[in-house]
């Protein structure tokens, strides 16, 4: 079972190094998309690690913007172009960390071939607060002065937007683990539907719904498992999940997940030491 990890990273080379080391396996390759706003110089040494590849077509990533989708797609395309015929592609951030050994993770995916492990809710009625992401125009990806004032005016003047192609919107989290077959379908659909590409560029945080939406409205819906294999704590009710520390050790033990996020070695590196000892011995 061959696995490609695609990591979207923007900072902390030492934390990224630790993640890469934990993902090491004879049948795994780690691909890294480094935000183009970040200098690659402090990360250059990671290219010397075995089975580590940096995505060449880097983009500048801004929170909530379409560019996160583009960065992800660029990574998928380069992974496919490598011709290694991976069984699964696992999308991670640089602040993720595995909770299980690589032998366990590879074994789990081998026993569940062809699936798409990704969280998703129907916008209506389950995730109604996300409707404005697609019903309104969002100019966060357009770097011009006064863009938010212009956005406000246009949304008052124009009718609500609707997803093209009668797509039913679903989504929740941008992080997932899905089969290569599903990835190829996603890319082909995206490339074949210019109307969808134009639409998505003017939405908010499309990385959290576009991939789930495409698969949900396809023959691959039955392959979708509404579970992303990740432990993420949203108890702080903020726009980002809680940064996990040793205070979360018991929850991590009980979670049964394959991965967790998010971590910050500057805030608490001990929790990663705990994970290494408890989950991987």
C-alpha positions, 0 to 999 in steps of 0.5 A: 500500500503506497501512501503520499502525504501532502503537507501544506506548511508555512513555518517552523522547519524544525516542527516540520522535520519532526513530522516528516521523520514520524511519517517515514515508511518504505512505502510513503513519500512526503510532498511539501507545499511551502507557502510562497510567502515563506522563504524556502532557505530555512527549509532547504535541508529537508530536501536531503531527507529520504522520500521528501519532495518539495512541490515546485508550483508554489502559491502564496496562501492567505487564510480563507482564500481560494489560493489554499485550494490552488496550493492543494491542487498543485500538490495533487497534480505533482504527486500524480505526475510522479507516476508512483501509483499511490493508493492514498493521498493524505492531506496534512498541515505542518502542525499535524502529527500522527497518533499511530505508528506508520505500520498501523496507518498503512495497515488501516488504509490497506484494509479500507481500499478506495475510500475517501475519509473526509468530514462533511455536512450538508450546508442545508440543514446541518451547516447553515452558517456556511451558506454565506460562503457561497451565496455572497461574493467574497473578494478576499483573494483579490488584493486591491484597495477597498475590496471589502467595501466593494464586496459589501456594495456588490452583495447588496446590489446583486442576487444571491449566488448559486453553486453551478451545475446544481451541485449540493454543497457539503463540507466541514474540514479541509484535511482528509485522506482519500484514494488516488482514484478519488483524487484523479476524479476531483482534478478531472472534474475541476479542470473540466468545469470552468464555471465552477473554477470561476465561481469558487474564486469568489467564495470564502474558505472553499478549501473546507467544502469544494473537494467534498462537494465534488465527490458528494455529487458524483458516483464516488459518493458511496466511497465517502466515509464521514470521518477524517481520521483526525482528532481536532478540538474546537472547544474554544469556539474560535476560527481555529482549533485549539492548540493541543498541549499536555492538558490534552494527553488523556483525550488523545489517548482515548481518541482512537484517531490516526492523526491530530492537530494542531500542535506548536513546539514553541508552546508545548513540545512535551505533548509530541514526546508523549505521543511518540512514547505512548502511541509508537513504542 
